[in-house]
Amino acid sequence: MKQLPRVSPAALAPTLSEVQDSLQSAILSGDDAILASLMDNSHTTRDILFGVYRHAYASRLVDVLMNEYPLLHAYVGDDDFSALARAYIGAHPSRNQNARWFGTGFPAFLAEQDAAFRSRVLPDVACIERAVSDAFDAIDAPVLGFADLAKFPPEDWGRLVFVPQPSAAMLRAGTNAFAIWKSLKDGGTPGAAARLASPEHLIVWRQGVTPMVRVMPYEEAMMWAEASRGVRFDALCELLAAFDEPDSAAVRAAGYLQGWLTAELLTSAAMSGGAANAAKAGRERL
């Protein structure tokens, strides 16, 4: 019988890259193939030794989420937050070397969890915290001021279109999440979670170096949504006239615009040559 060639032990050993891939797979997906490449020691088994790495990975990411969502953590407590965080880690293993982005999908994940229901307040609170973090990290941009707007002749204001700050984001909350978030932020004791009869529209942005959050009345939120899409100021006035008292629509629109300028919510204004009509932009857009 022909003798088979002998294979050296070195040839059977996995490469460093293979070991690293197995290690990552074992940590992220629970694949235990890496255990074949590990050895027990005189004190304990390879299963226990590798379990330390698995625990450290998850614990570190739980800490990342706690730092990213500190008010949500304070609201639900250590045990519930840790359980939700570990469920998120299991469903969404880290794929980015920058831990800053690991928790981006956490609010959406919470919205899918029965354990996080509580009138859906948890995902709403998480959305606010996420938006505040994003506003803080948003790129810098010029601020549109009253002096800049005064450069346009009053008769041309109807053709103006406005550009919002990159930090600005509008949220829609069907719960009293904003009241809970604000109470936690101010060091108070939040009230019970509850659904709202009508959703609140929140605007989140950065003024100077400080993230800001406030509730926008429905009419203002409707106007903001259309202005952010590049709708002209005259069409914004038409939209408000269709929504409520037509005679005061221009005054109300000017008042909202003044508030946006004061809050540094806009970065620029420009003349638009095309016709625009936002009155048909239904209220259901918000």
C-alpha positions as CSV (number, residue, x, y, z in Angstrom):
1,M,0.0,0.0,0.0
2,K,1.3,3.4,-0.9
3,Q,2.1,5.5,2.2
4,L,0.4,8.9,2.4
5,P,2.7,11.9,2.8
6,R,3.0,13.2,6.3
7,V,1.7,16.6,7.1
8,S,3.7,18.6,9.6
9,P,1.8,20.1,12.6
10,A,2.8,23.6,11.5
11,A,0.9,23.0,8.2
12,L,-2.3,22.2,10.1
13,A,-2.1,25.2,12.4
14,P,-4.4,28.1,11.4
15,T,-2.9,31.3,10.2
16,L,-3.0,34.5,12.4
17,S,-5.7,35.9,10.1
18,E,-7.8,32.8,10.5
19,V,-7.5,32.9,14.3
20,Q,-8.5,36.6,14.3
21,D,-11.6,35.8,12.1
22,S,-12.5,32.9,14.4
23,L,-12.1,35.1,17.5
24,Q,-14.3,37.8,16.0
25,S,-16.9,35.3,14.9
26,A,-17.0,33.7,18.3
27,I,-17.4,37.1,20.1
28,L,-20.0,38.5,17.7
29,S,-22.1,35.5,16.7
30,G,-21.5,32.9,19.3
31,D,-19.5,30.6,17.0
32,D,-17.3,28.4,19.2
33,A,-14.9,27.2,16.5
34,I,-12.2,29.3,18.1
35,L,-12.2,27.0,21.2
36,A,-10.4,24.3,19.1
37,S,-7.4,26.7,18.8
38,L,-7.3,27.5,22.6
39,M,-6.0,25.5,25.5
40,D,-7.0,25.0,29.0
41,N,-4.6,26.2,31.7
42,S,-3.8,24.8,35.1
43,H,-6.5,26.9,36.8
44,T,-9.6,26.7,34.5
45,T,-11.0,25.7,31.1
46,R,-10.8,27.3,27.7
47,D,-14.6,27.9,27.8
48,I,-14.3,30.0,31.0
49,L,-11.2,31.8,29.7
50,F,-12.8,32.8,26.5
51,G,-16.0,33.7,28.3
52,V,-14.1,36.6,29.9
53,Y,-13.5,38.1,26.4
54,R,-17.1,37.7,25.5
55,H,-18.3,39.3,28.7
56,A,-15.8,42.2,28.3
57,Y,-17.0,42.8,24.7
58,A,-20.6,43.1,25.7
59,S,-19.9,45.0,28.9
60,R,-17.9,47.6,27.0
61,L,-20.7,48.1,24.5
62,V,-23.3,48.4,27.3
63,D,-21.1,51.2,28.7
64,V,-21.0,52.9,25.3
65,L,-24.8,52.8,25.2
66,M,-25.1,54.1,28.8
67,N,-22.8,57.0,27.9
68,E,-24.8,57.7,24.7
69,Y,-28.2,57.5,26.4
70,P,-27.6,58.6,30.0
71,L,-31.1,60.0,30.6
72,L,-32.8,56.9,29.3
73,H,-30.5,54.8,31.5
74,A,-31.5,56.9,34.5
75,Y,-35.1,56.5,33.6
76,V,-35.3,52.7,33.3
77,G,-32.5,51.8,35.8
78,D,-29.4,49.6,35.6
79,D,-31.0,46.2,35.2
80,D,-33.6,47.1,32.5
81,F,-31.2,49.2,30.6
82,S,-28.5,46.5,30.6
83,A,-31.1,43.9,29.4
84,L,-32.2,46.2,26.6
85,A,-28.6,47.0,25.7
86,R,-27.5,43.4,25.6
87,A,-30.5,42.5,23.4
88,Y,-29.5,45.3,21.0
89,I,-25.8,44.1,21.0
90,G,-27.0,40.6,20.2
91,A,-29.1,41.8,17.3
92,H,-26.7,44.5,16.1
93,P,-23.1,43.5,16.6
94,S,-20.7,46.4,16.3
95,R,-19.6,46.9,12.6
96,N,-17.8,50.3,13.0
97,Q,-14.4,51.0,14.6
98,N,-15.8,54.2,16.0
99,A,-17.9,53.4,19.0
100,R,-19.7,56.8,18.5
101,W,-21.9,55.3,15.8
102,F,-22.7,52.0,17.5
103,G,-25.9,53.2,19.2
104,T,-27.4,54.9,16.1
105,G,-30.0,52.2,15.7
106,F,-30.9,51.9,19.4
107,P,-34.1,54.0,19.3
108,A,-35.5,52.0,16.3
109,F,-34.6,48.8,18.1
110,L,-36.4,49.9,21.2
111,A,-39.5,50.7,19.2
112,E,-39.6,47.0,18.1
113,Q,-39.3,45.6,21.6
114,D,-42.3,44.6,23.7
115,A,-40.3,45.0,26.9
116,A,-39.7,48.6,25.9
117,F,-43.3,49.5,25.2
118,R,-44.3,51.7,28.2
119,S,-46.6,53.7,25.9
120,R,-43.6,53.8,23.5
121,V,-42.0,56.4,25.6
122,L,-38.6,54.7,25.7
123,P,-37.9,54.9,21.9
124,D,-39.1,58.5,22.0
125,V,-36.8,59.5,24.8
126,A,-33.9,57.7,23.0
127,C,-34.7,59.6,19.8
128,I,-34.4,62.9,21.7
129,E,-31.1,61.9,23.2
130,R,-29.8,60.7,19.8
131,A,-30.8,63.9,18.1
132,V,-29.2,66.0,20.9
133,S,-25.9,64.1,20.4
134,D,-26.1,64.5,16.6
135,A,-26.8,68.2,16.9
136,F,-23.7,68.6,19.1
137,D,-21.6,66.9,16.6
138,A,-23.1,68.5,13.5
139,I,-20.8,70.5,11.2
140,D,-20.5,74.3,11.7
141,A,-22.3,76.6,9.4
142,P,-22.9,80.3,9.0
143,V,-25.8,81.8,11.0
144,L,-28.5,83.8,9.1
145,G,-29.2,87.0,11.1
146,F,-31.6,89.9,10.9
147,A,-28.9,92.0,9.2
148,D,-28.5,89.4,6.5
149,L,-32.3,89.3,5.8
150,A,-32.4,93.1,5.7
151,K,-30.3,93.1,2.6
152,F,-33.3,91.8,0.6
153,P,-35.9,94.4,-0.4
154,P,-39.2,93.9,1.4
155,E,-41.0,93.5,-1.9
156,D,-38.8,90.5,-2.7
157,W,-39.3,88.6,0.5
158,G,-42.0,86.4,-1.0
159,R,-39.4,84.8,-3.3
160,L,-37.0,83.9,-0.4
161,V,-36.1,80.4,0.4
162,F,-34.3,79.4,3.6
163,V,-31.7,76.8,4.4
164,P,-31.9,75.3,8.0
165,Q,-28.8,74.7,10.1
166,P,-27.2,71.2,9.6
167,S,-27.8,70.5,13.2
168,A,-31.5,71.0,13.0
169,A,-33.8,68.0,13.1
170,M,-37.5,67.7,13.7
171,L,-38.9,64.8,15.8
172,R,-42.5,63.6,16.2
173,A,-43.3,62.1,19.6
174,G,-46.6,60.4,20.4
175,T,-45.8,60.2,24.1
176,N,-44.8,62.6,26.9
177,A,-41.2,61.8,26.2
178,F,-40.1,65.4,26.0
179,A,-41.6,66.2,29.5
180,I,-39.8,63.1,30.8
181,W,-36.5,63.9,29.1
182,K,-36.6,67.5,30.4
183,S,-37.4,66.4,33.9
184,L,-34.5,64.0,33.9
185,K,-32.2,66.6,32.3
186,D,-33.1,69.1,35.1
187,G,-32.5,66.5,37.8
188,G,-36.2,66.1,38.6
189,T,-38.4,63.0,39.0
190,P,-40.3,62.3,35.8
191,G,-43.9,61.6,35.7
192,A,-45.5,58.4,34.4
193,A,-45.2,57.5,30.8
194,A,-48.3,58.4,28.7
195,R,-49.6,58.7,25.2
196,L,-50.5,62.1,24.0
197,A,-53.9,62.9,22.4
198,S,-51.9,64.6,19.6
199,P,-48.2,64.1,18.7
200,E,-45.7,66.7,19.8
201,H,-43.3,68.1,17.2
202,L,-39.9,68.8,18.6
203,I,-37.1,70.8,17.0
204,V,-33.6,69.9,18.0
205,W,-30.6,72.0,17.0
206,R,-27.4,73.6,18.3
207,Q,-27.3,77.3,19.2
208,G,-23.6,78.2,19.5
209,V,-22.1,75.2,21.2
210,T,-25.3,74.3,23.1
211,P,-27.8,71.7,21.9
212,M,-31.4,73.0,22.2
213,V,-34.8,71.2,22.2
214,R,-38.2,72.8,22.2
215,V,-41.8,71.9,21.2
216,M,-43.0,73.5,18.0
217,P,-46.7,74.3,17.7
218,Y,-48.3,72.3,14.9
219,E,-48.7,75.3,12.6
220,E,-45.0,76.3,13.0
221,A,-43.9,72.7,12.6
222,M,-45.8,72.5,9.4
223,M,-44.2,75.7,8.1
224,W,-40.8,74.6,9.2
225,A,-41.1,71.3,7.4
226,E,-42.0,73.0,4.1
227,A,-39.4,75.8,4.5
228,S,-36.8,73.0,5.1
229,R,-37.8,71.6,1.7
230,G,-37.0,74.9,-0.1
231,V,-40.6,76.3,-0.3
232,R,-40.7,80.0,-0.9
233,F,-41.9,82.4,1.8
234,D,-45.0,83.5,-0.1
235,A,-46.0,79.9,-0.5
236,L,-45.4,79.4,3.3
237,C,-47.8,82.3,3.9
238,E,-50.4,80.6,1.6
239,L,-50.0,77.4,3.6
240,L,-50.7,79.2,6.9
241,A,-53.7,81.0,5.3
242,A,-55.1,77.6,4.2
243,F,-54.5,76.2,7.7
244,D,-56.1,79.0,9.8
245,E,-57.1,82.7,9.8
246,P,-56.1,84.0,6.3
247,D,-55.9,87.7,7.2
248,S,-53.2,87.1,9.8
249,A,-51.2,84.4,7.9
250,A,-48.4,86.7,6.8
251,V,-48.0,88.1,10.3
252,R,-47.9,84.6,11.8
253,A,-45.4,83.5,9.2
254,A,-43.2,86.6,9.9
255,G,-43.4,85.8,13.6
256,Y,-42.2,82.2,13.2
257,L,-39.4,83.4,10.9
258,Q,-38.3,86.0,13.5
259,G,-38.2,83.2,16.1
260,W,-36.0,81.1,13.8
261,L,-33.6,83.9,13.3
262,T,-33.4,84.6,17.0
263,A,-32.7,81.0,17.8
264,E,-30.1,80.7,15.0
265,L,-32.0,77.9,13.2
266,L,-31.2,79.1,9.7
267,T,-27.9,79.3,7.9
268,S,-28.8,81.2,4.7
269,A,-31.5,82.7,2.5
270,A,-31.7,83.1,-1.3
271,M,-34.0,84.4,-4.0
272,S,-36.0,81.8,-5.9
273,G,-37.1,82.5,-9.4
274,G,-39.6,79.7,-9.8
275,A,-43.2,79.7,-8.6
276,A,-44.1,77.8,-5.5
277,N,-47.3,76.8,-3.8
278,A,-47.2,74.9,-0.6
279,A,-50.9,75.2,0.3
280,K,-51.4,71.7,-1.1
281,A,-48.7,70.3,1.2
282,G,-51.2,68.4,3.4
283,R,-51.1,68.5,7.1
284,E,-50.5,64.8,7.1
285,R,-46.9,65.4,6.2
286,L,-46.2,65.9,9.9
